[in-house]
Amino acid sequence: KGKDGKGKDGKGKDGKGKGGKGKAGAKVVIEPHRHEGVFVSKGKDDSLVTKNMVPGESVYGEKRLVAEQAETEEKTEYR
């Protein structure tokens, strides 16, 4: 074990390490762009996104964002 007690590679007992794919997701704000149907995703990485016409499917392996509205509990998927 290393100095920090996590083993030689620093990943902890189970060897999985920190991070990876988390289900919680980062806080992202999605705002409308000046062009209709285009939105700006503001968070760690700002990007242009559009609404996903077929929620749950990825055609080109793109990242998908799910925005939840607190008052209506409605989910909208962007990519």
mmJSON file of the N, C-alpha and C atoms, coordinates in Angstrom:
{"data_MODEL":{"atom_site":{
"group_PDB":["ATOM","ATOM","ATOM","ATOM","ATOM","ATOM","ATOM","ATOM","ATOM","ATOM","ATOM","ATOM","ATOM","ATOM","ATOM","ATOM","ATOM","ATOM","ATOM","ATOM","ATOM","ATOM","ATOM","ATOM","ATOM","ATOM","ATOM","ATOM","ATOM","ATOM","ATOM","ATOM","ATOM","ATOM","ATOM","ATOM","ATOM","ATOM","ATOM","ATOM","ATOM","ATOM","ATOM","ATOM","ATOM","ATOM","ATOM","ATOM","ATOM","ATOM","ATOM","ATOM","ATOM","ATOM","ATOM","ATOM","ATOM","ATOM","ATOM","ATOM","ATOM","ATOM","ATOM","ATOM","ATOM","ATOM","ATOM","ATOM","ATOM","ATOM","ATOM","ATOM","ATOM","ATOM","ATOM","ATOM","ATOM","ATOM","ATOM","ATOM","ATOM","ATOM","ATOM","ATOM","ATOM","ATOM","ATOM","ATOM","ATOM","ATOM","ATOM","ATOM","ATOM","ATOM","ATOM","ATOM","ATOM","ATOM","ATOM","ATOM","ATOM","ATOM","ATOM","ATOM","ATOM","ATOM","ATOM","ATOM","ATOM","ATOM","ATOM","ATOM","ATOM","ATOM","ATOM","ATOM","ATOM","ATOM","ATOM","ATOM","ATOM","ATOM","ATOM","ATOM","ATOM","ATOM","ATOM","ATOM","ATOM","ATOM","ATOM","ATOM","ATOM","ATOM","ATOM","ATOM","ATOM","ATOM","ATOM","ATOM","ATOM","ATOM","ATOM","ATOM","ATOM","ATOM","ATOM","ATOM","ATOM","ATOM","ATOM","ATOM","ATOM","ATOM","ATOM","ATOM","ATOM","ATOM","ATOM","ATOM","ATOM","ATOM","ATOM","ATOM","ATOM","ATOM","ATOM","ATOM","ATOM","ATOM","ATOM","ATOM","ATOM","ATOM","ATOM","ATOM","ATOM","ATOM","ATOM","ATOM","ATOM","ATOM","ATOM","ATOM","ATOM","ATOM","ATOM","ATOM","ATOM","ATOM","ATOM","ATOM","ATOM","ATOM","ATOM","ATOM","ATOM","ATOM","ATOM","ATOM","ATOM","ATOM","ATOM","ATOM","ATOM","ATOM","ATOM","ATOM","ATOM","ATOM","ATOM","ATOM","ATOM","ATOM","ATOM","ATOM","ATOM","ATOM","ATOM","ATOM","ATOM","ATOM","ATOM","ATOM","ATOM","ATOM","ATOM","ATOM","ATOM","ATOM","ATOM","ATOM","ATOM","ATOM","ATOM","ATOM","ATOM"],
"id":[1,2,3,4,5,6,7,8,9,10,11,12,13,14,15,16,17,18,19,20,21,22,23,24,25,26,27,28,29,30,31,32,33,34,35,36,37,38,39,40,41,42,43,44,45,46,47,48,49,50,51,52,53,54,55,56,57,58,59,60,61,62,63,64,65,66,67,68,69,70,71,72,73,74,75,76,77,78,79,80,81,82,83,84,85,86,87,88,89,90,91,92,93,94,95,96,97,98,99,100,101,102,103,104,105,106,107,108,109,110,111,112,113,114,115,116,117,118,119,120,121,122,123,124,125,126,127,128,129,130,131,132,133,134,135,136,137,138,139,140,141,142,143,144,145,146,147,148,149,150,151,152,153,154,155,156,157,158,159,160,161,162,163,164,165,166,167,168,169,170,171,172,173,174,175,176,177,178,179,180,181,182,183,184,185,186,187,188,189,190,191,192,193,194,195,196,197,198,199,200,201,202,203,204,205,206,207,208,209,210,211,212,213,214,215,216,217,218,219,220,221,222,223,224,225,226,227,228,229,230,231,232,233,234,235,236,237],
"type_symbol":["N","C","C","N","C","C","N","C","C","N","C","C","N","C","C","N","C","C","N","C","C","N","C","C","N","C","C","N","C","C","N","C","C","N","C","C","N","C","C","N","C","C","N","C","C","N","C","C","N","C","C","N","C","C","N","C","C","N","C","C","N","C","C","N","C","C","N","C","C","N","C","C","N","C","C","N","C","C","N","C","C","N","C","C","N","C","C","N","C","C","N","C","C","N","C","C","N","C","C","N","C","C","N","C","C","N","C","C","N","C","C","N","C","C","N","C","C","N","C","C","N","C","C","N","C","C","N","C","C","N","C","C","N","C","C","N","C","C","N","C","C","N","C","C","N","C","C","N","C","C","N","C","C","N","C","C","N","C","C","N","C","C","N","C","C","N","C","C","N","C","C","N","C","C","N","C","C","N","C","C","N","C","C","N","C","C","N","C","C","N","C","C","N","C","C","N","C","C","N","C","C","N","C","C","N","C","C","N","C","C","N","C","C","N","C","C","N","C","C","N","C","C","N","C","C","N","C","C","N","C","C","N","C","C","N","C","C"],
"label_atom_id":["N","CA","C","N","CA","C","N","CA","C","N","CA","C","N","CA","C","N","CA","C","N","CA","C","N","CA","C","N","CA","C","N","CA","C","N","CA","C","N","CA","C","N","CA","C","N","CA","C","N","CA","C","N","CA","C","N","CA","C","N","CA","C","N","CA","C","N","CA","C","N","CA","C","N","CA","C","N","CA","C","N","CA","C","N","CA","C","N","CA","C","N","CA","C","N","CA","C","N","CA","C","N","CA","C","N","CA","C","N","CA","C","N","CA","C","N","CA","C","N","CA","C","N","CA","C","N","CA","C","N","CA","C","N","CA","C","N","CA","C","N","CA","C","N","CA","C","N","CA","C","N","CA","C","N","CA","C","N","CA","C","N","CA","C","N","CA","C","N","CA","C","N","CA","C","N","CA","C","N","CA","C","N","CA","C","N","CA","C","N","CA","C","N","CA","C","N","CA","C","N","CA","C","N","CA","C","N","CA","C","N","CA","C","N","CA","C","N","CA","C","N","CA","C","N","CA","C","N","CA","C","N","CA","C","N","CA","C","N","CA","C","N","CA","C","N","CA","C","N","CA","C","N","CA","C","N","CA","C","N","CA","C","N","CA","C","N","CA","C","N","CA","C","N","CA","C"],
"label_alt_id":[null,null,null,null,null,null,null,null,null,null,null,null,null,null,null,null,null,null,null,null,null,null,null,null,null,null,null,null,null,null,null,null,null,null,null,null,null,null,null,null,null,null,null,null,null,null,null,null,null,null,null,null,null,null,null,null,null,null,null,null,null,null,null,null,null,null,null,null,null,null,null,null,null,null,null,null,null,null,null,null,null,null,null,null,null,null,null,null,null,null,null,null,null,null,null,null,null,null,null,null,null,null,null,null,null,null,null,null,null,null,null,null,null,null,null,null,null,null,null,null,null,null,null,null,null,null,null,null,null,null,null,null,null,null,null,null,null,null,null,null,null,null,null,null,null,null,null,null,null,null,null,null,null,null,null,null,null,null,null,null,null,null,null,null,null,null,null,null,null,null,null,null,null,null,null,null,null,null,null,null,null,null,null,null,null,null,null,null,null,null,null,null,null,null,null,null,null,null,null,null,null,null,null,null,null,null,null,null,null,null,null,null,null,null,null,null,null,null,null,null,null,null,null,null,null,null,null,null,null,null,null,null,null,null,null,null,null],
"label_comp_id":["LYS","LYS","LYS","GLY","GLY","GLY","LYS","LYS","LYS","ASP","ASP","ASP","GLY","GLY","GLY","LYS","LYS","LYS","GLY","GLY","GLY","LYS","LYS","LYS","ASP","ASP","ASP","GLY","GLY","GLY","LYS","LYS","LYS","GLY","GLY","GLY","LYS","LYS","LYS","ASP","ASP","ASP","GLY","GLY","GLY","LYS","LYS","LYS","GLY","GLY","GLY","LYS","LYS","LYS","GLY","GLY","GLY","GLY","GLY","GLY","LYS","LYS","LYS","GLY","GLY","GLY","LYS","LYS","LYS","ALA","ALA","ALA","GLY","GLY","GLY","ALA","ALA","ALA","LYS","LYS","LYS","VAL","VAL","VAL","VAL","VAL","VAL","ILE","ILE","ILE","GLU","GLU","GLU","PRO","PRO","PRO","HIS","HIS","HIS","ARG","ARG","ARG","HIS","HIS","HIS","GLU","GLU","GLU","GLY","GLY","GLY","VAL","VAL","VAL","PHE","PHE","PHE","VAL","VAL","VAL","SER","SER","SER","LYS","LYS","LYS","GLY","GLY","GLY","LYS","LYS","LYS","ASP","ASP","ASP","ASP","ASP","ASP","SER","SER","SER","LEU","LEU","LEU","VAL","VAL","VAL","THR","THR","THR","LYS","LYS","LYS","ASN","ASN","ASN","MET","MET","MET","VAL","VAL","VAL","PRO","PRO","PRO","GLY","GLY","GLY","GLU","GLU","GLU","SER","SER","SER","VAL","VAL","VAL","TYR","TYR","TYR","GLY","GLY","GLY","GLU","GLU","GLU","LYS","LYS","LYS","ARG","ARG","ARG","LEU","LEU","LEU","VAL","VAL","VAL","ALA","ALA","ALA","GLU","GLU","GLU","GLN","GLN","GLN","ALA","ALA","ALA","GLU","GLU","GLU","THR","THR","THR","GLU","GLU","GLU","GLU","GLU","GLU","LYS","LYS","LYS","THR","THR","THR","GLU","GLU","GLU","TYR","TYR","TYR","ARG","ARG","ARG"],
"label_asym_id":["A","A","A","A","A","A","A","A","A","A","A","A","A","A","A","A","A","A","A","A","A","A","A","A","A","A","A","A","A","A","A","A","A","A","A","A","A","A","A","A","A","A","A","A","A","A","A","A","A","A","A","A","A","A","A","A","A","A","A","A","A","A","A","A","A","A","A","A","A","A","A","A","A","A","A","A","A","A","A","A","A","A","A","A","A","A","A","A","A","A","A","A","A","A","A","A","A","A","A","A","A","A","A","A","A","A","A","A","A","A","A","A","A","A","A","A","A","A","A","A","A","A","A","A","A","A","A","A","A","A","A","A","A","A","A","A","A","A","A","A","A","A","A","A","A","A","A","A","A","A","A","A","A","A","A","A","A","A","A","A","A","A","A","A","A","A","A","A","A","A","A","A","A","A","A","A","A","A","A","A","A","A","A","A","A","A","A","A","A","A","A","A","A","A","A","A","A","A","A","A","A","A","A","A","A","A","A","A","A","A","A","A","A","A","A","A","A","A","A","A","A","A","A","A","A","A","A","A","A","A","A","A","A","A","A","A","A"],
"label_entity_id":["1","1","1","1","1","1","1","1","1","1","1","1","1","1","1","1","1","1","1","1","1","1","1","1","1","1","1","1","1","1","1","1","1","1","1","1","1","1","1","1","1","1","1","1","1","1","1","1","1","1","1","1","1","1","1","1","1","1","1","1","1","1","1","1","1","1","1","1","1","1","1","1","1","1","1","1","1","1","1","1","1","1","1","1","1","1","1","1","1","1","1","1","1","1","1","1","1","1","1","1","1","1","1","1","1","1","1","1","1","1","1","1","1","1","1","1","1","1","1","1","1","1","1","1","1","1","1","1","1","1","1","1","1","1","1","1","1","1","1","1","1","1","1","1","1","1","1","1","1","1","1","1","1","1","1","1","1","1","1","1","1","1","1","1","1","1","1","1","1","1","1","1","1","1","1","1","1","1","1","1","1","1","1","1","1","1","1","1","1","1","1","1","1","1","1","1","1","1","1","1","1","1","1","1","1","1","1","1","1","1","1","1","1","1","1","1","1","1","1","1","1","1","1","1","1","1","1","1","1","1","1","1","1","1","1","1","1"],
"label_seq_id":[1,1,1,2,2,2,3,3,3,4,4,4,5,5,5,6,6,6,7,7,7,8,8,8,9,9,9,10,10,10,11,11,11,12,12,12,13,13,13,14,14,14,15,15,15,16,16,16,17,17,17,18,18,18,19,19,19,20,20,20,21,21,21,22,22,22,23,23,23,24,24,24,25,25,25,26,26,26,27,27,27,28,28,28,29,29,29,30,30,30,31,31,31,32,32,32,33,33,33,34,34,34,35,35,35,36,36,36,37,37,37,38,38,38,39,39,39,40,40,40,41,41,41,42,42,42,43,43,43,44,44,44,45,45,45,46,46,46,47,47,47,48,48,48,49,49,49,50,50,50,51,51,51,52,52,52,53,53,53,54,54,54,55,55,55,56,56,56,57,57,57,58,58,58,59,59,59,60,60,60,61,61,61,62,62,62,63,63,63,64,64,64,65,65,65,66,66,66,67,67,67,68,68,68,69,69,69,70,70,70,71,71,71,72,72,72,73,73,73,74,74,74,75,75,75,76,76,76,77,77,77,78,78,78,79,79,79],
"pdbx_PDB_ins_code":[null,null,null,null,null,null,null,null,null,null,null,null,null,null,null,null,null,null,null,null,null,null,null,null,null,null,null,null,null,null,null,null,null,null,null,null,null,null,null,null,null,null,null,null,null,null,null,null,null,null,null,null,null,null,null,null,null,null,null,null,null,null,null,null,null,null,null,null,null,null,null,null,null,null,null,null,null,null,null,null,null,null,null,null,null,null,null,null,null,null,null,null,null,null,null,null,null,null,null,null,null,null,null,null,null,null,null,null,null,null,null,null,null,null,null,null,null,null,null,null,null,null,null,null,null,null,null,null,null,null,null,null,null,null,null,null,null,null,null,null,null,null,null,null,null,null,null,null,null,null,null,null,null,null,null,null,null,null,null,null,null,null,null,null,null,null,null,null,null,null,null,null,null,null,null,null,null,null,null,null,null,null,null,null,null,null,null,null,null,null,null,null,null,null,null,null,null,null,null,null,null,null,null,null,null,null,null,null,null,null,null,null,null,null,null,null,null,null,null,null,null,null,null,null,null,null,null,null,null,null,null,null,null,null,null,null,null],
"Cartn_x":[0.837,0.0,0.869,0.356,1.068,0.896,1.41,1.345,-0.082,-0.971,-2.352,-3.229,-2.667,-3.42,-4.349,-4.184,-5.095,-4.49,-3.324,-2.705,-1.697,-1.044,0.029,-0.467,-1.586,-2.049,-2.933,-3.254,-4.022,-5.499,-6.018,-7.423,-8.334,-7.827,-8.677,-8.7,-9.429,-9.464,-10.009,-11.085,-11.752,-11.13,-10.184,-9.489,-10.27,-11.42,-12.246,-11.88,-11.38,-10.951,-12.103,-11.76,-12.758,-13.337,-14.402,-14.957,-15.662,-15.415,-16.103,-17.452,-18.322,-19.653,-20.531,-20.862,-21.738,-23.16,-24.107,-25.512,-26.02,-25.355,-25.852,-25.743,-24.649,-24.487,-24.205,-23.6,-23.268,-24.468,-24.457,-25.513,-25.244,-26.188,-26.054,-27.285,-27.071,-28.176,-28.327,-29.546,-29.81,-30.666,-30.121,-30.796,-31.06,-32.128,-32.383,-31.327,-30.97,-30.028,-30.834,-30.174,-30.913,-31.546,-31.046,-31.643,-32.669,-33.79,-34.874,-34.429,-34.746,-34.421,-33.021,-32.225,-30.861,-30.799,-30.065,-29.949,-28.475,-28.148,-26.791,-26.778,-25.893,-25.716,-24.55,-24.819,-23.774,-23.504,-22.278,-21.848,-20.344,-19.782,-18.332,-17.82,-18.478,-18.147,-19.363,-19.256,-20.358,-20.447,-21.672,-21.841,-23.211,-23.343,-24.634,-25.313,-26.6,-27.355,-28.694,-29.319,-30.669,-31.492,-32.821,-33.684,-33.561,-33.56,-33.471,-34.862,-35.021,-36.329,-36.758,-35.78,-36.065,-35.339,-35.959,-35.287,-34.856,-33.647,-33.125,-32.256,-32.229,-31.41,-30.308,-29.131,-27.987,-27.589,-27.575,-27.286,-25.79,-25.124,-23.715,-22.798,-23.288,-22.479,-22.287,-23.182,-23.059,-23.472,-23.039,-23.449,-24.901,-25.62,-27.005,-27.175,-27.939,-28.24,-29.722,-30.078,-31.482,-31.741,-32.634,-32.997,-34.33,-34.354,-35.591,-36.079,-37.363,-37.952,-38.563,-38.13,-38.505,-40.013,-40.673,-42.081,-43.007,-42.631,-43.514,-43.012,-41.789,-41.161,-41.116,-41.037,-40.968,-39.488,-39.144,-37.771,-37.679,-36.658,-36.404,-34.971,-34.787,-33.447,-32.872,-31.605,-30.874,-29.65,-29.139,-27.883,-27.083],
"Cartn_y":[-1.194,0.0,1.241,2.283,3.557,4.357,5.587,6.46,6.759,6.899,7.278,6.086,4.871,3.686,3.162,3.603,3.203,2.163,1.669,0.7,1.368,0.586,1.113,2.091,1.822,2.665,3.835,3.951,5.077,5.027,3.847,3.749,3.232,2.949,2.433,0.919,0.346,-1.11,-1.868,-1.37,-2.117,-1.885,-0.945,-0.707,0.106,0.633,1.373,2.843,3.414,4.806,5.781,7.056,8.124,8.456,9.213,9.754,8.706,8.745,7.836,8.397,7.55,7.988,8.1,9.308,9.54,9.755,9.321,9.505,10.891,11.559,12.842,13.938,13.984,15.003,16.379,17.216,18.572,19.488,20.601,21.592,22.375,22.357,23.017,23.884,25.06,25.966,25.95,25.764,25.754,26.968,27.822,29.065,29.06,29.696,29.777,30.64,30.263,31.004,31.968,32.852,33.792,33.113,31.925,31.165,30.175,30.082,29.21,27.74,27.03,25.602,25.296,26.342,26.156,26.706,26.014,26.404,26.422,27.202,27.276,26.563,25.576,24.852,25.492,26.076,26.748,25.946,25.508,24.73,24.672,23.501,23.336,23.625,23.068,23.314,23.914,25.147,25.765,25.142,24.898,24.314,24.662,24.522,24.681,23.328,23.288,22.037,22.247,21.147,21.167,20.135,20.259,19.268,17.943,16.87,15.54,15.126,14.832,14.457,13.064,12.189,10.829,10.631,11.029,10.903,9.46,9.329,8.017,7.397,7.98,7.434,8.39,7.823,8.583,8.026,8.859,8.396,8.423,9.51,9.694,9.561,9.051,8.916,10.238,11.201,12.509,12.454,13.46,13.577,14.018,13.556,13.967,14.59,15.653,16.339,16.208,15.951,15.895,17.04,17.944,19.086,18.786,18.964,18.749,20.085,20.346,21.563,21.228,21.943,21.629,21.704,22.742,22.93,21.951,21.49,20.6,19.153,18.91,17.58,17.018,17.902,17.498,17.41,16.354,16.166,16.437,17.205,17.504,17.071,16.294,15.821,16.65,17.054,17.826,17.041,17.359,16.74,17.73],
"Cartn_z":[0.0,0.0,0.0,-0.634,-0.707,0.559,0.559,1.733,2.154,1.183,1.502,1.87,1.881,2.269,1.2,-0.041,-1.107,-2.039,-1.751,-2.644,-3.548,-4.381,-5.235,-6.287,-6.879,-7.98,-7.539,-6.254,-5.749,-6.071,-6.396,-6.795,-5.692,-4.536,-3.479,-3.469,-2.515,-2.332,-3.526,-4.07,-5.134,-6.511,-6.631,-7.887,-8.906,-8.525,-9.486,-9.565,-8.496,-8.528,-8.405,-8.518,-8.406,-9.761,-9.74,-10.978,-11.813,-13.099,-14.013,-14.391,-14.86,-15.253,-14.02,-13.646,-12.509,-12.989,-12.215,-12.586,-12.212,-11.261,-10.775,-11.83,-12.571,-13.604,-13.035,-13.822,-13.405,-13.635,-12.925,-13.096,-14.371,-15.283,-16.575,-16.799,-17.345,-17.682,-19.197,-19.669,-21.107,-21.448,-22.325,-22.715,-24.218,-24.665,-26.108,-26.801,-28.009,-28.849,-29.717,-30.412,-31.258,-32.47,-32.84,-33.942,-33.382,-34.031,-33.588,-33.595,-32.525,-32.441,-31.957,-31.683,-31.193,-29.773,-28.9,-27.504,-27.11,-26.063,-25.543,-24.2,-24.064,-22.818,-22.081,-20.914,-20.136,-18.877,-18.748,-17.594,-17.603,-17.341,-17.385,-18.79,-19.792,-21.198,-21.874,-22.369,-23.099,-24.484,-24.948,-26.275,-26.836,-28.142,-28.807,-28.851,-28.54,-28.542,-29.226,-29.637,-30.197,-29.445,-29.527,-28.889,-29.618,-28.864,-29.443,-29.892,-31.184,-31.737,-31.261,-30.977,-30.512,-29.186,-28.054,-26.758,-26.483,-25.942,-25.599,-26.674,-27.875,-28.966,-29.35,-29.621,-30.087,-31.447,-32.475,-33.837,-34.111,-33.744,-34.069,-32.854,-31.743,-30.541,-29.807,-30.024,-29.4,-27.93,-27.172,-25.78,-25.738,-24.735,-24.564,-23.191,-23.11,-21.856,-21.582,-20.341,-19.964,-19.002,-19.391,-18.56,-17.89,-16.58,-15.813,-15.296,-15.479,-14.948,-13.599,-12.573,-11.192,-10.95,-11.466,-11.146,-11.873,-13.069,-13.813,-13.874,-13.417,-13.456,-14.882,-15.865,-17.275,-17.676,-18.422,-18.864,-20.367,-20.766,-22.166,-22.466,-23.533,-23.88,-25.016,-24.853,-25.852,-26.272,-27.465,-27.902,-28.707],
"occupancy":[1.0,1.0,1.0,1.0,1.0,1.0,1.0,1.0,1.0,1.0,1.0,1.0,1.0,1.0,1.0,1.0,1.0,1.0,1.0,1.0,1.0,1.0,1.0,1.0,1.0,1.0,1.0,1.0,1.0,1.0,1.0,1.0,1.0,1.0,1.0,1.0,1.0,1.0,1.0,1.0,1.0,1.0,1.0,1.0,1.0,1.0,1.0,1.0,1.0,1.0,1.0,1.0,1.0,1.0,1.0,1.0,1.0,1.0,1.0,1.0,1.0,1.0,1.0,1.0,1.0,1.0,1.0,1.0,1.0,1.0,1.0,1.0,1.0,1.0,1.0,1.0,1.0,1.0,1.0,1.0,1.0,1.0,1.0,1.0,1.0,1.0,1.0,1.0,1.0,1.0,1.0,1.0,1.0,1.0,1.0,1.0,1.0,1.0,1.0,1.0,1.0,1.0,1.0,1.0,1.0,1.0,1.0,1.0,1.0,1.0,1.0,1.0,1.0,1.0,1.0,1.0,1.0,1.0,1.0,1.0,1.0,1.0,1.0,1.0,1.0,1.0,1.0,1.0,1.0,1.0,1.0,1.0,1.0,1.0,1.0,1.0,1.0,1.0,1.0,1.0,1.0,1.0,1.0,1.0,1.0,1.0,1.0,1.0,1.0,1.0,1.0,1.0,1.0,1.0,1.0,1.0,1.0,1.0,1.0,1.0,1.0,1.0,1.0,1.0,1.0,1.0,1.0,1.0,1.0,1.0,1.0,1.0,1.0,1.0,1.0,1.0,1.0,1.0,1.0,1.0,1.0,1.0,1.0,1.0,1.0,1.0,1.0,1.0,1.0,1.0,1.0,1.0,1.0,1.0,1.0,1.0,1.0,1.0,1.0,1.0,1.0,1.0,1.0,1.0,1.0,1.0,1.0,1.0,1.0,1.0,1.0,1.0,1.0,1.0,1.0,1.0,1.0,1.0,1.0,1.0,1.0,1.0,1.0,1.0,1.0,1.0,1.0,1.0,1.0,1.0,1.0,1.0,1.0,1.0,1.0,1.0,1.0],
"B_iso_or_equiv":[0.0,0.0,0.0,0.0,0.0,0.0,0.0,0.0,0.0,0.0,0.0,0.0,0.0,0.0,0.0,0.0,0.0,0.0,0.0,0.0,0.0,0.0,0.0,0.0,0.0,0.0,0.0,0.0,0.0,0.0,0.0,0.0,0.0,0.0,0.0,0.0,0.0,0.0,0.0,0.0,0.0,0.0,0.0,0.0,0.0,0.0,0.0,0.0,0.0,0.0,0.0,0.0,0.0,0.0,0.0,0.0,0.0,0.0,0.0,0.0,0.0,0.0,0.0,0.0,0.0,0.0,0.0,0.0,0.0,0.0,0.0,0.0,0.0,0.0,0.0,0.0,0.0,0.0,0.0,0.0,0.0,0.0,0.0,0.0,0.0,0.0,0.0,0.0,0.0,0.0,0.0,0.0,0.0,0.0,0.0,0.0,0.0,0.0,0.0,0.0,0.0,0.0,0.0,0.0,0.0,0.0,0.0,0.0,0.0,0.0,0.0,0.0,0.0,0.0,0.0,0.0,0.0,0.0,0.0,0.0,0.0,0.0,0.0,0.0,0.0,0.0,0.0,0.0,0.0,0.0,0.0,0.0,0.0,0.0,0.0,0.0,0.0,0.0,0.0,0.0,0.0,0.0,0.0,0.0,0.0,0.0,0.0,0.0,0.0,0.0,0.0,0.0,0.0,0.0,0.0,0.0,0.0,0.0,0.0,0.0,0.0,0.0,0.0,0.0,0.0,0.0,0.0,0.0,0.0,0.0,0.0,0.0,0.0,0.0,0.0,0.0,0.0,0.0,0.0,0.0,0.0,0.0,0.0,0.0,0.0,0.0,0.0,0.0,0.0,0.0,0.0,0.0,0.0,0.0,0.0,0.0,0.0,0.0,0.0,0.0,0.0,0.0,0.0,0.0,0.0,0.0,0.0,0.0,0.0,0.0,0.0,0.0,0.0,0.0,0.0,0.0,0.0,0.0,0.0,0.0,0.0,0.0,0.0,0.0,0.0,0.0,0.0,0.0,0.0,0.0,0.0,0.0,0.0,0.0,0.0,0.0,0.0],
"pdbx_formal_charge":[null,null,null,null,null,null,null,null,null,null,null,null,null,null,null,null,null,null,null,null,null,null,null,null,null,null,null,null,null,null,null,null,null,null,null,null,null,null,null,null,null,null,null,null,null,null,null,null,null,null,null,null,null,null,null,null,null,null,null,null,null,null,null,null,null,null,null,null,null,null,null,null,null,null,null,null,null,null,null,null,null,null,null,null,null,null,null,null,null,null,null,null,null,null,null,null,null,null,null,null,null,null,null,null,null,null,null,null,null,null,null,null,null,null,null,null,null,null,null,null,null,null,null,null,null,null,null,null,null,null,null,null,null,null,null,null,null,null,null,null,null,null,null,null,null,null,null,null,null,null,null,null,null,null,null,null,null,null,null,null,null,null,null,null,null,null,null,null,null,null,null,null,null,null,null,null,null,null,null,null,null,null,null,null,null,null,null,null,null,null,null,null,null,null,null,null,null,null,null,null,null,null,null,null,null,null,null,null,null,null,null,null,null,null,null,null,null,null,null,null,null,null,null,null,null,null,null,null,null,null,null,null,null,null,null,null,null],
"auth_seq_id":[1,1,1,2,2,2,3,3,3,4,4,4,5,5,5,6,6,6,7,7,7,8,8,8,9,9,9,10,10,10,11,11,11,12,12,12,13,13,13,14,14,14,15,15,15,16,16,16,17,17,17,18,18,18,19,19,19,20,20,20,21,21,21,22,22,22,23,23,23,24,24,24,25,25,25,26,26,26,27,27,27,28,28,28,29,29,29,30,30,30,31,31,31,32,32,32,33,33,33,34,34,34,35,35,35,36,36,36,37,37,37,38,38,38,39,39,39,40,40,40,41,41,41,42,42,42,43,43,43,44,44,44,45,45,45,46,46,46,47,47,47,48,48,48,49,49,49,50,50,50,51,51,51,52,52,52,53,53,53,54,54,54,55,55,55,56,56,56,57,57,57,58,58,58,59,59,59,60,60,60,61,61,61,62,62,62,63,63,63,64,64,64,65,65,65,66,66,66,67,67,67,68,68,68,69,69,69,70,70,70,71,71,71,72,72,72,73,73,73,74,74,74,75,75,75,76,76,76,77,77,77,78,78,78,79,79,79],
"auth_comp_id":["LYS","LYS","LYS","GLY","GLY","GLY","LYS","LYS","LYS","ASP","ASP","ASP","GLY","GLY","GLY","LYS","LYS","LYS","GLY","GLY","GLY","LYS","LYS","LYS","ASP","ASP","ASP","GLY","GLY","GLY","LYS","LYS","LYS","GLY","GLY","GLY","LYS","LYS","LYS","ASP","ASP","ASP","GLY","GLY","GLY","LYS","LYS","LYS","GLY","GLY","GLY","LYS","LYS","LYS","GLY","GLY","GLY","GLY","GLY","GLY","LYS","LYS","LYS","GLY","GLY","GLY","LYS","LYS","LYS","ALA","ALA","ALA","GLY","GLY","GLY","ALA","ALA","ALA","LYS","LYS","LYS","VAL","VAL","VAL","VAL","VAL","VAL","ILE","ILE","ILE","GLU","GLU","GLU","PRO","PRO","PRO","HIS","HIS","HIS","ARG","ARG","ARG","HIS","HIS","HIS","GLU","GLU","GLU","GLY","GLY","GLY","VAL","VAL","VAL","PHE","PHE","PHE","VAL","VAL","VAL","SER","SER","SER","LYS","LYS","LYS","GLY","GLY","GLY","LYS","LYS","LYS","ASP","ASP","ASP","ASP","ASP","ASP","SER","SER","SER","LEU","LEU","LEU","VAL","VAL","VAL","THR","THR","THR","LYS","LYS","LYS","ASN","ASN","ASN","MET","MET","MET","VAL","VAL","VAL","PRO","PRO","PRO","GLY","GLY","GLY","GLU","GLU","GLU","SER","SER","SER","VAL","VAL","VAL","TYR","TYR","TYR","GLY","GLY","GLY","GLU","GLU","GLU","LYS","LYS","LYS","ARG","ARG","ARG","LEU","LEU","LEU","VAL","VAL","VAL","ALA","ALA","ALA","GLU","GLU","GLU","GLN","GLN","GLN","ALA","ALA","ALA","GLU","GLU","GLU","THR","THR","THR","GLU","GLU","GLU","GLU","GLU","GLU","LYS","LYS","LYS","THR","THR","THR","GLU","GLU","GLU","TYR","TYR","TYR","ARG","ARG","ARG"],
"auth_asym_id":["A","A","A","A","A","A","A","A","A","A","A","A","A","A","A","A","A","A","A","A","A","A","A","A","A","A","A","A","A","A","A","A","A","A","A","A","A","A","A","A","A","A","A","A","A","A","A","A","A","A","A","A","A","A","A","A","A","A","A","A","A","A","A","A","A","A","A","A","A","A","A","A","A","A","A","A","A","A","A","A","A","A","A","A","A","A","A","A","A","A","A","A","A","A","A","A","A","A","A","A","A","A","A","A","A","A","A","A","A","A","A","A","A","A","A","A","A","A","A","A","A","A","A","A","A","A","A","A","A","A","A","A","A","A","A","A","A","A","A","A","A","A","A","A","A","A","A","A","A","A","A","A","A","A","A","A","A","A","A","A","A","A","A","A","A","A","A","A","A","A","A","A","A","A","A","A","A","A","A","A","A","A","A","A","A","A","A","A","A","A","A","A","A","A","A","A","A","A","A","A","A","A","A","A","A","A","A","A","A","A","A","A","A","A","A","A","A","A","A","A","A","A","A","A","A","A","A","A","A","A","A","A","A","A","A","A","A"],
"auth_atom_id":["N","CA","C","N","CA","C","N","CA","C","N","CA","C","N","CA","C","N","CA","C","N","CA","C","N","CA","C","N","CA","C","N","CA","C","N","CA","C","N","CA","C","N","CA","C","N","CA","C","N","CA","C","N","CA","C","N","CA","C","N","CA","C","N","CA","C","N","CA","C","N","CA","C","N","CA","C","N","CA","C","N","CA","C","N","CA","C","N","CA","C","N","CA","C","N","CA","C","N","CA","C","N","CA","C","N","CA","C","N","CA","C","N","CA","C","N","CA","C","N","CA","C","N","CA","C","N","CA","C","N","CA","C","N","CA","C","N","CA","C","N","CA","C","N","CA","C","N","CA","C","N","CA","C","N","CA","C","N","CA","C","N","CA","C","N","CA","C","N","CA","C","N","CA","C","N","CA","C","N","CA","C","N","CA","C","N","CA","C","N","CA","C","N","CA","C","N","CA","C","N","CA","C","N","CA","C","N","CA","C","N","CA","C","N","CA","C","N","CA","C","N","CA","C","N","CA","C","N","CA","C","N","CA","C","N","CA","C","N","CA","C","N","CA","C","N","CA","C","N","CA","C","N","CA","C","N","CA","C","N","CA","C","N","CA","C","N","CA","C","N","CA","C","N","CA","C"],
"pdbx_PDB_model_num":[1,1,1,1,1,1,1,1,1,1,1,1,1,1,1,1,1,1,1,1,1,1,1,1,1,1,1,1,1,1,1,1,1,1,1,1,1,1,1,1,1,1,1,1,1,1,1,1,1,1,1,1,1,1,1,1,1,1,1,1,1,1,1,1,1,1,1,1,1,1,1,1,1,1,1,1,1,1,1,1,1,1,1,1,1,1,1,1,1,1,1,1,1,1,1,1,1,1,1,1,1,1,1,1,1,1,1,1,1,1,1,1,1,1,1,1,1,1,1,1,1,1,1,1,1,1,1,1,1,1,1,1,1,1,1,1,1,1,1,1,1,1,1,1,1,1,1,1,1,1,1,1,1,1,1,1,1,1,1,1,1,1,1,1,1,1,1,1,1,1,1,1,1,1,1,1,1,1,1,1,1,1,1,1,1,1,1,1,1,1,1,1,1,1,1,1,1,1,1,1,1,1,1,1,1,1,1,1,1,1,1,1,1,1,1,1,1,1,1,1,1,1,1,1,1,1,1,1,1,1,1,1,1,1,1,1,1]
}}}
